[in-house]
Amino acid sequence: MDSLIKSVGESDYQPEKYVKELSQRCMGPEELLQQKTNVQSLGEQINTMLKKNVFYNYIQFIDTAKEIANLEGEMYQLSHLLTEQASLLNSLASSSIVSEQISKSGKEVNGIQNTEVDNVVEEKRVHKLLNIMERVENCNNLVDVPDRKCLHEGDLLELDPIENTPVQRIHCYLFTDICIVASWLSSRRGPARYRFQSMYDLCNLAVVNIKDIKNSFKLLAFPETRVFQAPNTGLKNDWLSKFEVAKKSQVSVENKMKSSVDHKMIQRTDSIQLVHNSFEPETTEPELPEWIIDLADDLDVLIAQRHFEDANSLISKARQYLEEHSDQISTSIEQEIKTKLENRIQALTLVLTKELQVSPDKSHKGGLRAARRAVRILNQLDKSSQACDLFLKVCSNLLKSQLQYVKRDGAMSTFVKKYSMVFFGTTIEITHEFLYKAFPNSSACSSAFILWTIQEVNDFMVILNKHMFVPQTSLSNLSECIKVIHKNCQELCDYGIDLQFQIDGQLRIPLTKSINDIKDKTIEVIKIRFSEDKWKPFNLKTKQQRDKIVEEYTNYGFSNIESYNKGESWIMLTQNTITFTRTYLLLLNDCLVLYSTDLANVIDQLLYEVFAAHCNYIKSSMKNKNFVNDINIITTNARFILDIFLSHCFKVYSASTGNVNPQIHTRLKSEFGVIPTQNITGYI
């Protein structure tokens, strides 16, 4: 229960992840029902605690509500008094001598007779702007721009532009030339209710209606994109219409200013233009198409709406147009278009790289297919190197997440098989995606991928070595695990990636140590067996048992094993000899599975010393006075070991390794081949 409370109380708790881990960890329906009971019990405890807390704080809630109501009334009275004082000061200023003089002088300069109605309108405009400045903390001076008016204001809900989840509640002001976004103050004191957050110039602001999200619209101010949601459809339409009115009025003001400036410039340059026209040929600069003029705005909209393919196509089209018409466009205009185009390319690249970024807070859940789109567009934008690095990080994250599901819940060999199968299976999938779909014709990216696979294999082998090379691990288990690893690794060779060398390099040192340990243990076991050996023929009790051993040796490849039979159930090989031959054959098969050029000397030394230890104990038994009467049975077993068994073992060794005349066989023959032959006719 404590662990459940701790896991549920964590800030990054995810119910789906917890249920998934719980289903993997629990064995059978009984444990799942027990966990369900624990969760229900925890829920009841939490409900009880909440009820107690509400009851305990109920009186405090009531007192706090009364104080808030009283404070709100006082604040309302204070606001009313401040408003009356502001109106009184404005009336005094309008009726003062100074203001009359200023008004008269203004009338004389401008030649305009202001009516009483105009003064009232101007006072209301200034008063409203001052009121907004009081309500918005850290707000800029709004009165410094003449004719600035507040067209619309209201509360909106800001949404995340990617996840479409609520971010914060804001209050927005729309003026004739700017738009101000302010955030709510959680605890306010004084007249300020909002805190200034950002201000946007309407000349650089685009408003986009969003149909997919209810009552929402976007504000595009490069490179920033903000999404807002209105309380209802009517208020959303009001905002869109007010923005449209503000944009049109702004455009009309700019056109008037531009026309007045152009008129003055035309008057000044008429005489000069006449002279130039008389000496220079008339040239007309071709007009730019409408789509190239609106290129920057169109790309901003496409990037904000996540239409990356359309944005990439428009970029390619613009590049081709600039390349084909570079001699027909003035240098300044061409440079301006190229600068805007490069900025949008950087913005698109930034968005696409964020699609591929992996962090602890955000894992790449879509896998390789989700990354395919961003990688393809980055390649088309000549960002292959950057795309390759990010894609390989996605691959590492995918491989790590797949391996996390393999649990150590059984034998070591079972875990190694599952872990190896998942690793190489996922690596093959990644290899196919990388070489044939993501970067099919990039030699530089292929080199980076090879380095990535080598690093991942090294990390994979470090984990497996910790699980395989532990005390009391038999050579049979090691050979079985390594055989599986080599088999799975071989499947990658179909893609031209051979990781056998890296795997063998990681296995060399721990395998050498394990082989030497197993050699010492086997020799110690041989010593113990010889200390207990009485050199007597082996009695199998029944003929069926003896026939079973004969069949076993026949399957190993021994053809004349029947010649050692005696009577109904006896065999002229001792139990120690049979045990040794079985152990040595198993040891030989395991060594041949592990055999490689790097381990050849270690394996040969193991096979030699184990066989030599057994032969040395046979020689010592021949010299032992206690076994004088058993010299014939000792000689029979010695001849079987040296003539039949040794030849058979190294025939198998030569067939597997390709070494026709192994030195270990020659060395054993020369050292132990000369054993006096006794008359053993009576035993065979």
NORJOBEL-V950720 format. One record per residue. N is the residue number from 1. RES is the residue in three letters. PHI is phi in radians with two decimals (none if undefined). PSI is psi as a letter, one per 30 degrees, with the letter a starting at -180 (* if undefined). NEAR is the number of other ideal C-beta (glycine too) atoms within 8 Angstrom. Layout:
n | res | phi | psi | near
N | RES | PHI | PSI | NEAR
N | RES | PHI | PSI | NEAR
//
This chain:
n | res | phi | psi | near
1 | MET | none | e | 7
2 | ASP | -1.10 | e | 5
3 | SER | -1.13 | e | 6
4 | LEU | -1.15 | e | 10
5 | ILE | -1.09 | e | 9
6 | LYS | -1.16 | e | 8
7 | SER | -1.19 | e | 9
8 | VAL | -1.22 | e | 9
9 | GLY | -1.42 | f | 6
10 | GLU | -1.24 | l | 7
11 | SER | -1.20 | e | 3
12 | ASP | -1.71 | g | 4
13 | TYR | -1.16 | k | 9
14 | GLN | -2.17 | j | 6
15 | PRO | -1.04 | e | 6
16 | GLU | -1.11 | e | 6
17 | LYS | -1.14 | e | 7
18 | TYR | -1.14 | e | 11
19 | VAL | -1.14 | e | 8
20 | LYS | -1.15 | e | 8
21 | GLU | -1.13 | e | 8
22 | LEU | -1.15 | e | 10
23 | SER | -1.19 | f | 8
24 | GLN | -1.35 | e | 8
25 | ARG | -1.46 | e | 5
26 | CYS | -1.39 | k | 9
27 | MET | -1.93 | j | 3
28 | GLY | 1.54 | l | 6
29 | PRO | -1.21 | f | 5
30 | GLU | -1.10 | e | 6
31 | GLU | -1.16 | e | 9
32 | LEU | -1.13 | e | 11
33 | LEU | -1.12 | e | 8
34 | GLN | -1.10 | e | 8
35 | GLN | -1.13 | e | 10
36 | LYS | -1.08 | e | 8
37 | THR | -1.08 | e | 8
38 | ASN | -1.09 | e | 10
39 | VAL | -1.13 | e | 9
40 | GLN | -1.11 | e | 8
41 | SER | -1.09 | e | 9
42 | LEU | -1.10 | e | 12
43 | GLY | -1.10 | e | 8
44 | GLU | -1.14 | e | 8
45 | GLN | -1.09 | e | 8
46 | ILE | -1.14 | e | 8
47 | ASN | -1.07 | e | 8
48 | THR | -1.12 | e | 8
49 | MET | -1.12 | e | 8
50 | LEU | -1.13 | e | 8
51 | LYS | -1.08 | e | 8
52 | LYS | -1.11 | e | 8
53 | ASN | -1.13 | e | 8
54 | VAL | -1.11 | e | 8
55 | PHE | -1.11 | e | 7
56 | TYR | -1.15 | e | 6
57 | ASN | -1.69 | g | 8
58 | TYR | -1.10 | e | 8
59 | ILE | -1.13 | e | 6
60 | GLN | -1.11 | e | 7
61 | PHE | -1.08 | e | 8
62 | ILE | -1.14 | e | 8
63 | ASP | -1.08 | e | 8
64 | THR | -1.12 | e | 8
65 | ALA | -1.11 | e | 8
66 | LYS | -1.11 | e | 8
67 | GLU | -1.11 | e | 8
68 | ILE | -1.12 | e | 8
69 | ALA | -1.10 | e | 8
70 | ASN | -1.12 | e | 8
71 | LEU | -1.13 | e | 8
72 | GLU | -1.13 | e | 8
73 | GLY | -1.12 | e | 8
74 | GLU | -1.10 | e | 8
75 | MET | -1.13 | e | 8
76 | TYR | -1.15 | e | 8
77 | GLN | -1.11 | e | 8
78 | LEU | -1.09 | e | 8
79 | SER | -1.10 | e | 9
80 | HIS | -1.13 | e | 8
81 | LEU | -1.13 | e | 8
82 | LEU | -1.12 | e | 9
83 | THR | -1.14 | e | 8
84 | GLU | -1.10 | e | 8
85 | GLN | -1.13 | e | 8
86 | ALA | -1.11 | e | 10
87 | SER | -1.15 | e | 9
88 | LEU | -1.12 | e | 8
89 | LEU | -1.12 | e | 8
90 | ASN | -1.13 | e | 10
91 | SER | -1.17 | e | 8
92 | LEU | -1.14 | e | 8
93 | ALA | -1.14 | e | 8
94 | SER | -1.27 | f | 9
95 | SER | -1.75 | g | 7
96 | SER | -1.37 | l | 8
97 | ILE | -1.17 | e | 5
98 | VAL | -1.08 | e | 6
99 | SER | -1.16 | e | 10
100 | GLU | -1.14 | e | 9
101 | GLN | -1.13 | e | 8
102 | ILE | -1.11 | e | 8
103 | SER | -1.13 | e | 9
104 | LYS | -1.14 | e | 8
105 | SER | -1.12 | e | 8
106 | GLY | -1.11 | e | 9
107 | LYS | -1.17 | e | 11
108 | GLU | -1.18 | e | 7
109 | VAL | -1.26 | e | 6
110 | ASN | -1.42 | f | 6
111 | GLY | 1.20 | g | 5
112 | ILE | -2.10 | k | 5
113 | GLN | -1.68 | j | 4
114 | ASN | -1.42 | k | 8
115 | THR | -1.54 | l | 6
116 | GLU | -1.17 | f | 5
117 | VAL | -1.18 | e | 6
118 | ASP | -1.10 | e | 8
119 | ASN | -1.11 | e | 10
120 | VAL | -1.13 | e | 8
121 | VAL | -1.11 | e | 8
122 | GLU | -1.14 | e | 8
123 | GLU | -1.10 | e | 10
124 | LYS | -1.12 | e | 8
125 | ARG | -1.09 | e | 10
126 | VAL | -1.14 | e | 9
127 | HIS | -1.08 | e | 11
128 | LYS | -1.17 | e | 9
129 | LEU | -1.15 | e | 12
130 | LEU | -1.14 | e | 11
131 | ASN | -1.11 | e | 8
132 | ILE | -1.14 | e | 13
133 | MET | -1.11 | e | 11
134 | GLU | -1.24 | e | 8
135 | ARG | -1.38 | f | 9
136 | VAL | -1.85 | j | 15
137 | GLU | -1.26 | k | 8
138 | ASN | 1.13 | g | 5
139 | CYS | -1.36 | k | 10
140 | ASN | -1.24 | l | 5
141 | ASN | -1.24 | j | 5
142 | LEU | -1.64 | f | 12
143 | VAL | -1.55 | f | 9
144 | ASP | -1.21 | f | 4
145 | VAL | -1.72 | j | 7
146 | PRO | -1.18 | l | 3
147 | ASP | 1.12 | g | 5
148 | ARG | -1.37 | k | 12
149 | LYS | -2.23 | l | 7
150 | CYS | -1.59 | j | 10
151 | LEU | -1.52 | e | 9
152 | HIS | -2.83 | l | 9
153 | GLU | -2.66 | l | 8
154 | GLY | 3.01 | l | 10
155 | ASP | -1.53 | k | 8
156 | LEU | -2.40 | l | 12
157 | LEU | -1.92 | k | 12
158 | GLU | -1.46 | k | 12
159 | LEU | -1.98 | l | 13
160 | ASP | -1.20 | k | 9
161 | PRO | -1.17 | f | 9
162 | ILE | -1.81 | e | 4
163 | GLU | -1.52 | f | 4
164 | ASN | 1.05 | h | 8
165 | THR | -1.79 | l | 6
166 | PRO | -1.06 | k | 7
167 | VAL | -1.93 | e | 6
168 | GLN | -2.85 | l | 8
169 | ARG | -1.65 | k | 8
170 | ILE | -2.27 | l | 14
171 | HIS | -2.17 | k | 13
172 | CYS | -2.01 | k | 14
173 | TYR | -2.05 | k | 12
174 | LEU | -1.95 | j | 12
175 | PHE | -1.90 | l | 13
176 | THR | -1.21 | f | 9
177 | ASP | -2.25 | f | 9
178 | ILE | -2.42 | l | 9
179 | CYS | -2.32 | k | 12
180 | ILE | -1.97 | k | 13
181 | VAL | -1.97 | k | 12
182 | ALA | -2.20 | k | 14
183 | SER | -1.72 | l | 11
184 | TRP | -1.29 | k | 11
185 | LEU | -1.60 | k | 10
186 | SER | -1.16 | e | 4
187 | SER | -2.19 | j | 4
188 | ARG | -1.91 | k | 7
189 | ARG | -2.40 | k | 3
190 | GLY | 1.64 | a | 4
191 | PRO | -1.26 | f | 7
192 | ALA | -1.21 | k | 11
193 | ARG | -2.01 | f | 9
194 | TYR | -2.25 | l | 12
195 | ARG | -2.03 | k | 11
196 | PHE | -1.06 | k | 12
197 | GLN | -2.02 | e | 7
198 | SER | -2.79 | l | 6
199 | MET | -2.32 | k | 9
200 | TYR | -2.15 | k | 12
201 | ASP | -1.41 | k | 8
202 | LEU | -1.12 | f | 11
203 | CYS | -1.18 | e | 6
204 | ASN | -1.88 | g | 7
205 | LEU | -2.09 | k | 11
206 | ALA | -2.09 | k | 9
207 | VAL | -1.96 | k | 12
208 | VAL | -2.14 | k | 10
209 | ASN | -1.36 | k | 6
210 | ILE | -1.86 | k | 9
211 | LYS | -1.63 | f | 4
212 | ASP | -1.30 | f | 3
213 | ILE | -1.91 | k | 10
214 | LYS | -1.12 | k | 4
215 | ASN | 1.00 | h | 10
216 | SER | -2.14 | l | 12
217 | PHE | -2.63 | l | 13
218 | LYS | -1.96 | k | 13
219 | LEU | -1.96 | j | 13
220 | LEU | -1.85 | j | 13
221 | ALA | -2.24 | j | 10
222 | PHE | -0.89 | k | 9
223 | PRO | -1.67 | g | 6
224 | GLU | -1.70 | k | 6
225 | THR | -2.28 | k | 10
226 | ARG | -2.24 | k | 10
227 | VAL | -2.01 | k | 15
228 | PHE | -2.18 | k | 15
229 | GLN | -2.16 | k | 11
230 | ALA | -1.48 | l | 14
231 | PRO | -1.09 | e | 6
232 | ASN | -2.65 | l | 7
233 | THR | -1.18 | e | 7
234 | GLY | -1.09 | e | 6
235 | LEU | -1.16 | e | 11
236 | LYS | -1.09 | e | 12
237 | ASN | -1.11 | e | 8
238 | ASP | -1.08 | e | 10
239 | TRP | -1.08 | e | 16
240 | LEU | -1.10 | e | 11
241 | SER | -1.17 | e | 8
242 | LYS | -1.15 | e | 11
243 | PHE | -1.08 | e | 10
244 | GLU | -1.13 | e | 9
245 | VAL | -1.11 | e | 9
246 | ALA | -1.11 | e | 14
247 | LYS | -1.12 | e | 10
248 | LYS | -1.15 | e | 8
249 | SER | -1.13 | e | 9
250 | GLN | -1.14 | e | 12
251 | VAL | -1.13 | e | 8
252 | SER | -1.13 | e | 8
253 | VAL | -1.11 | e | 8
254 | GLU | -1.12 | e | 9
255 | ASN | -1.12 | e | 8
256 | LYS | -1.11 | e | 8
257 | MET | -1.12 | e | 8
258 | LYS | -1.17 | e | 8
259 | SER | -1.18 | e | 8
260 | SER | -1.17 | e | 8
261 | VAL | -1.14 | e | 8
262 | ASP | -1.11 | e | 8
263 | HIS | -1.12 | e | 8
264 | LYS | -1.15 | e | 8
265 | MET | -1.15 | e | 8
266 | ILE | -1.15 | e | 8
267 | GLN | -1.09 | e | 7
268 | ARG | -1.30 | e | 6
269 | THR | -1.82 | g | 8
270 | ASP | -1.10 | e | 8
271 | SER | -1.17 | e | 6
272 | ILE | -1.17 | e | 7
273 | GLN | -1.15 | e | 8
274 | LEU | -1.10 | e | 8
275 | VAL | -1.14 | e | 8
276 | HIS | -1.13 | e | 8
277 | ASN | -1.15 | f | 8
278 | SER | -1.34 | f | 5
279 | PHE | -1.90 | f | 5
280 | GLU | -1.91 | k | 6
281 | PRO | -1.19 | k | 3
282 | GLU | -1.30 | k | 5
283 | THR | -2.15 | k | 5
284 | THR | -2.10 | k | 4
285 | GLU | -1.44 | k | 7
286 | PRO | -1.09 | k | 7
287 | GLU | -1.32 | k | 4
288 | LEU | -1.33 | k | 8
289 | PRO | -1.13 | l | 7
290 | GLU | -1.11 | e | 6
291 | TRP | -1.22 | f | 7
292 | ILE | -1.34 | f | 10
293 | ILE | -1.22 | e | 7
294 | ASP | -1.61 | g | 8
295 | LEU | -1.05 | e | 14
296 | ALA | -1.11 | e | 11
297 | ASP | -1.15 | e | 8
298 | ASP | -1.12 | e | 10
299 | LEU | -1.17 | e | 15
300 | ASP | -1.05 | e | 13
301 | VAL | -1.16 | e | 11
302 | LEU | -1.13 | e | 12
303 | ILE | -1.19 | e | 14
304 | ALA | -1.12 | e | 11
305 | GLN | -1.51 | g | 7
306 | ARG | 1.13 | h | 6
307 | HIS | -1.60 | i | 8
308 | PHE | -1.20 | e | 14
309 | GLU | -1.12 | e | 7
310 | ASP | -1.14 | e | 8
311 | ALA | -1.12 | e | 13
312 | ASN | -1.14 | e | 12
313 | SER | -1.11 | e | 8
314 | LEU | -1.16 | e | 12
315 | ILE | -1.12 | e | 14
316 | SER | -1.10 | e | 9
317 | LYS | -1.12 | e | 8
318 | ALA | -1.16 | e | 12
319 | ARG | -1.07 | e | 9
320 | GLN | -1.13 | e | 8
321 | TYR | -1.13 | e | 10
322 | LEU | -1.13 | e | 13
323 | GLU | -1.22 | e | 7
324 | GLU | -1.40 | f | 6
325 | HIS | -2.01 | g | 9
326 | SER | -1.14 | e | 8
327 | ASP | -1.38 | f | 4
328 | GLN | -1.81 | f | 6
329 | ILE | -1.91 | k | 13
330 | SER | -1.13 | l | 6
331 | THR | -1.10 | e | 6
332 | SER | -1.14 | e | 6
333 | ILE | -1.17 | e | 9
334 | GLU | -1.11 | e | 11
335 | GLN | -1.14 | e | 8
336 | GLU | -1.12 | e | 8
337 | ILE | -1.14 | e | 13
338 | LYS | -1.12 | e | 9
339 | THR | -1.11 | e | 8
340 | LYS | -1.09 | e | 10
341 | LEU | -1.13 | e | 15
342 | GLU | -1.16 | e | 8
343 | ASN | -1.11 | e | 11
344 | ARG | -1.24 | e | 15
345 | ILE | -1.12 | e | 10
346 | GLN | -1.11 | e | 8
347 | ALA | -1.14 | e | 13
348 | LEU | -1.13 | e | 16
349 | THR | -1.09 | e | 12
350 | LEU | -1.10 | e | 9
351 | VAL | -1.14 | e | 11
352 | LEU | -1.19 | e | 14
353 | THR | -1.17 | e | 12
354 | LYS | -1.14 | f | 7
355 | GLU | -1.12 | f | 10
356 | LEU | -1.72 | f | 15
357 | GLN | -1.26 | k | 9
358 | VAL | -2.16 | k | 9
359 | SER | -2.41 | l | 6
360 | PRO | -1.03 | e | 4
361 | ASP | -1.40 | f | 3
362 | LYS | -2.39 | j | 7
363 | SER | -1.60 | l | 8
364 | HIS | -1.45 | i | 12
365 | LYS | -1.32 | f | 5
366 | GLY | -1.33 | f | 6
367 | GLY | 1.32 | a | 8
368 | LEU | -1.28 | e | 11
369 | ARG | -1.15 | e | 6
370 | ALA | -1.14 | e | 10
371 | ALA | -1.45 | f | 15
372 | ARG | -1.07 | e | 11
373 | ARG | -1.12 | e | 9
374 | ALA | -1.13 | e | 13
375 | VAL | -1.14 | e | 13
376 | ARG | -1.07 | e | 9
377 | ILE | -1.23 | e | 13
378 | LEU | -1.11 | e | 14
379 | ASN | -1.10 | e | 12
380 | GLN | -1.20 | f | 8
381 | LEU | -1.57 | g | 11
382 | ASP | 1.10 | h | 5
383 | LYS | -2.03 | h | 10
384 | SER | -1.14 | e | 12
385 | SER | -1.08 | e | 8
386 | GLN | -1.13 | e | 10
387 | ALA | -1.12 | e | 16
388 | CYS | -1.12 | e | 14
389 | ASP | -1.07 | e | 9
390 | LEU | -1.20 | e | 11
391 | PHE | -1.16 | e | 14
392 | LEU | -1.18 | e | 11
393 | LYS | -1.17 | e | 11
394 | VAL | -1.10 | e | 13
395 | CYS | -1.11 | e | 12
396 | SER | -1.09 | e | 10
397 | ASN | -1.13 | e | 11
398 | LEU | -1.12 | e | 13
399 | LEU | -1.11 | e | 13
400 | LYS | -1.14 | e | 8
401 | SER | -1.16 | e | 9
402 | GLN | -1.21 | e | 10
403 | LEU | -1.28 | f | 11
404 | GLN | -1.16 | f | 6
405 | TYR | -1.40 | f | 8
406 | VAL | -1.50 | j | 9
407 | LYS | -1.84 | k | 5
408 | ARG | -1.49 | i | 6
409 | ASP | -2.27 | h | 4
410 | GLY | -3.00 | a | 5
411 | ALA | -1.16 | l | 5
412 | MET | -1.09 | e | 11
413 | SER | -1.12 | e | 9
414 | THR | -1.14 | e | 8
415 | PHE | -1.10 | e | 13
416 | VAL | -1.10 | e | 14
417 | LYS | -1.09 | e | 10
418 | LYS | -1.13 | e | 9
419 | TYR | -1.10 | e | 13
420 | SER | -1.16 | e | 13
421 | MET | -1.12 | e | 10
422 | VAL | -1.16 | e | 12
423 | PHE | -1.11 | e | 13
424 | PHE | -1.27 | e | 12
425 | GLY | -1.11 | e | 9
426 | THR | -1.18 | e | 12
427 | THR | -1.13 | e | 12
428 | ILE | -1.13 | e | 11
429 | GLU | -1.08 | e | 9
430 | ILE | -1.13 | e | 12
431 | THR | -1.07 | e | 13
432 | HIS | -1.08 | e | 10
433 | GLU | -1.16 | e | 11
434 | PHE | -1.26 | e | 13
435 | LEU | -1.38 | f | 11
436 | TYR | -1.90 | f | 6
437 | LYS | -2.17 | e | 7
438 | ALA | -1.37 | e | 13
439 | PHE | -2.34 | i | 15
440 | PRO | -1.26 | f | 7
441 | ASN | -2.25 | h | 3
442 | SER | -2.17 | j | 9
443 | SER | -1.22 | e | 5
444 | ALA | -1.13 | e | 9
445 | CYS | -1.19 | e | 12
446 | SER | -1.12 | e | 10
447 | SER | -1.11 | e | 8
448 | ALA | -1.10 | e | 11
449 | PHE | -1.20 | e | 14
450 | ILE | -1.09 | e | 9
451 | LEU | -1.10 | e | 8
452 | TRP | -1.12 | e | 11
453 | THR | -1.12 | e | 12
454 | ILE | -1.09 | e | 10
455 | GLN | -1.14 | e | 8
456 | GLU | -1.15 | e | 11
457 | VAL | -1.16 | e | 12
458 | ASN | -1.08 | e | 10
459 | ASP | -1.13 | e | 8
460 | PHE | -1.09 | e | 9
461 | MET | -1.25 | e | 12
462 | VAL | -1.07 | e | 9
463 | ILE | -1.18 | e | 9
464 | LEU | -1.16 | e | 13
465 | ASN | -1.06 | e | 11
466 | LYS | -1.14 | e | 8
467 | HIS | -1.55 | e | 11
468 | MET | -1.45 | e | 13
469 | PHE | -1.62 | i | 10
470 | VAL | -2.07 | l | 8
471 | PRO | -1.00 | k | 3
472 | GLN | 1.22 | g | 4
473 | THR | -1.47 | k | 10
474 | SER | -1.38 | l | 7
475 | LEU | -1.19 | f | 12
476 | SER | -1.13 | e | 8
477 | ASN | -1.13 | e | 11
478 | LEU | -1.10 | e | 15
479 | SER | -1.13 | e | 13
480 | GLU | -1.13 | e | 10
481 | CYS | -1.14 | e | 15
482 | ILE | -1.20 | e | 12
483 | LYS | -1.10 | e | 9
484 | VAL | -1.13 | e | 12
485 | ILE | -1.08 | e | 12
486 | HIS | -1.11 | e | 10
487 | LYS | -1.14 | e | 8
488 | ASN | -1.16 | e | 12
489 | CYS | -1.14 | e | 12
490 | GLN | -1.12 | f | 8
491 | GLU | -1.17 | f | 9
492 | LEU | -1.26 | f | 13
493 | CYS | -1.13 | f | 9
494 | ASP | -1.12 | f | 5
495 | TYR | -1.71 | g | 9
496 | GLY | 1.42 | g | 5
497 | ILE | -2.06 | j | 9
498 | ASP | -1.91 | j | 7
499 | LEU | -1.83 | g | 11
500 | GLN | -1.06 | e | 9
501 | PHE | -1.12 | e | 7
502 | GLN | -1.14 | e | 11
503 | ILE | -1.16 | e | 13
504 | ASP | -1.11 | e | 10
505 | GLY | -1.13 | e | 7
506 | GLN | -1.26 | f | 11
507 | LEU | -1.55 | f | 11
508 | ARG | -1.04 | e | 10
509 | ILE | -1.17 | e | 6
510 | PRO | -1.14 | e | 10
511 | LEU | -1.18 | e | 14
512 | THR | -1.04 | e | 10
513 | LYS | -1.12 | e | 9
514 | SER | -1.15 | e | 12
515 | ILE | -1.11 | e | 15
516 | ASN | -1.15 | e | 10
517 | ASP | -1.13 | e | 8
518 | ILE | -1.16 | e | 12
519 | LYS | -1.08 | e | 12
520 | ASP | -1.11 | e | 8
521 | LYS | -1.15 | e | 8
522 | THR | -1.15 | e | 11
523 | ILE | -1.12 | e | 11
524 | GLU | -1.14 | e | 8
525 | VAL | -1.16 | e | 9
526 | ILE | -1.07 | e | 13
527 | LYS | -1.08 | e | 10
528 | ILE | -1.14 | e | 8
529 | ARG | -1.14 | e | 11
530 | PHE | -1.21 | f | 11
531 | SER | -1.18 | f | 6
532 | GLU | -1.79 | f | 7
533 | ASP | -1.33 | k | 10
534 | LYS | -1.81 | g | 4
535 | TRP | 0.92 | h | 10
536 | LYS | -2.15 | k | 7
537 | PRO | -1.01 | l | 11
538 | PHE | -1.55 | k | 10
539 | ASN | -1.74 | j | 6
540 | LEU | -1.55 | g | 11
541 | LYS | 1.27 | e | 5
542 | THR | -2.30 | l | 8
543 | LYS | -1.16 | e | 8
544 | GLN | -1.13 | e | 6
545 | GLN | -1.13 | e | 10
546 | ARG | -1.17 | e | 14
547 | ASP | -1.09 | e | 8
548 | LYS | -1.15 | e | 8
549 | ILE | -1.17 | e | 11
550 | VAL | -1.06 | e | 12
551 | GLU | -1.12 | e | 8
552 | GLU | -1.08 | e | 8
553 | TYR | -1.21 | e | 10
554 | THR | -1.10 | e | 10
555 | ASN | -1.15 | e | 6
556 | TYR | -1.18 | f | 8
557 | GLY | 2.08 | g | 8
558 | PHE | -1.60 | j | 10
559 | SER | -1.60 | f | 5
560 | ASN | -1.89 | g | 6
561 | ILE | -1.20 | f | 9
562 | GLU | -1.14 | f | 6
563 | SER | -1.16 | f | 6
564 | TYR | -1.61 | g | 11
565 | ASN | -1.29 | k | 10
566 | LYS | -2.59 | k | 9
567 | GLY | 1.19 | a | 5
568 | GLU | -1.45 | e | 6
569 | SER | -2.38 | g | 10
570 | TRP | -1.67 | l | 12
571 | ILE | -2.39 | k | 13
572 | MET | -1.35 | g | 12
573 | LEU | -1.83 | k | 11
574 | THR | -1.31 | l | 12
575 | GLN | -1.10 | e | 7
576 | ASN | -1.13 | e | 10
577 | THR | -1.14 | e | 11
578 | ILE | -1.12 | e | 12
579 | THR | -1.11 | e | 9
580 | PHE | -1.13 | e | 12
581 | THR | -1.10 | e | 11
582 | ARG | -1.10 | e | 8
583 | THR | -1.08 | e | 10
584 | TYR | -1.20 | e | 13
585 | LEU | -1.11 | e | 10
586 | LEU | -1.12 | e | 9
587 | LEU | -1.11 | e | 14
588 | LEU | -1.12 | e | 12
589 | ASN | -1.09 | e | 9
590 | ASP | -1.13 | e | 12
591 | CYS | -1.14 | e | 14
592 | LEU | -1.20 | e | 11
593 | VAL | -1.16 | e | 10
594 | LEU | -1.50 | f | 14
595 | TYR | -1.12 | k | 10
596 | SER | -2.66 | l | 7
597 | THR | -1.08 | e | 4
598 | ASP | -1.23 | e | 6
599 | LEU | -1.75 | g | 13
600 | ALA | -1.05 | e | 10
601 | ASN | -1.14 | e | 6
602 | VAL | -1.16 | e | 11
603 | ILE | -1.17 | e | 12
604 | ASP | -1.07 | e | 11
605 | GLN | -1.15 | e | 9
606 | LEU | -1.08 | e | 14
607 | LEU | -1.12 | e | 14
608 | TYR | -1.18 | e | 11
609 | GLU | -1.18 | e | 10
610 | VAL | -1.15 | e | 14
611 | PHE | -1.16 | e | 11
612 | ALA | -1.14 | e | 11
613 | ALA | -1.09 | e | 11
614 | HIS | -1.13 | e | 12
615 | CYS | -1.16 | e | 14
616 | ASN | -1.10 | e | 8
617 | TYR | -1.22 | e | 11
618 | ILE | -1.14 | e | 14
619 | LYS | -1.11 | e | 10
620 | SER | -1.16 | e | 9
621 | SER | -1.20 | e | 12
622 | MET | -1.12 | e | 13
623 | LYS | -1.52 | f | 5
624 | ASN | -1.35 | k | 7
625 | LYS | -1.17 | f | 4
626 | ASN | -1.23 | f | 4
627 | PHE | -1.96 | g | 11
628 | VAL | -1.11 | e | 6
629 | ASN | -1.33 | f | 4
630 | ASP | -1.88 | g | 9
631 | ILE | -1.14 | e | 10
632 | ASN | -1.18 | e | 11
633 | ILE | -1.18 | e | 13
634 | ILE | -1.14 | e | 13
635 | THR | -1.12 | e | 14
636 | THR | -1.04 | e | 14
637 | ASN | -1.17 | e | 14
638 | ALA | -1.12 | e | 12
639 | ARG | -1.12 | e | 11
640 | PHE | -1.11 | e | 12
641 | ILE | -1.16 | e | 15
642 | LEU | -1.48 | e | 13
643 | ASP | -1.58 | e | 8
644 | ILE | -1.67 | e | 10
645 | PHE | -1.17 | e | 12
646 | LEU | -1.09 | e | 13
647 | SER | -1.11 | e | 8
648 | HIS | -1.11 | e | 11
649 | CYS | -1.07 | e | 12
650 | PHE | -1.51 | f | 11
651 | LYS | -1.21 | e | 9
652 | VAL | -1.11 | e | 11
653 | TYR | -1.05 | e | 15
654 | SER | -1.17 | e | 12
655 | ALA | -1.13 | e | 6
656 | SER | -1.43 | e | 8
657 | THR | -1.64 | f | 10
658 | GLY | 1.45 | g | 5
659 | ASN | -1.58 | j | 7
660 | VAL | -1.22 | e | 5
661 | ASN | -2.11 | i | 7
662 | PRO | -1.16 | k | 12
663 | GLN | -1.14 | e | 7
664 | ILE | -1.11 | e | 11
665 | HIS | -1.19 | e | 11
666 | THR | -1.11 | e | 9
667 | ARG | -1.15 | e | 9
668 | LEU | -1.17 | e | 15
669 | LYS | -1.12 | e | 10
670 | SER | -1.21 | e | 6
671 | GLU | -1.49 | e | 8
672 | PHE | -2.14 | g | 11
673 | GLY | -1.27 | f | 8
674 | VAL | -1.65 | j | 3
675 | ILE | -2.14 | k | 12
676 | PRO | -0.99 | k | 5
677 | THR | -1.62 | k | 5
678 | GLN | -1.78 | l | 7
679 | ASN | -1.42 | j | 5
680 | ILE | -1.98 | g | 9
681 | THR | -1.11 | e | 5
682 | GLY | -1.21 | f | 6
683 | TYR | -1.71 | f | 10
684 | ILE | -1.87 | * | 9
//
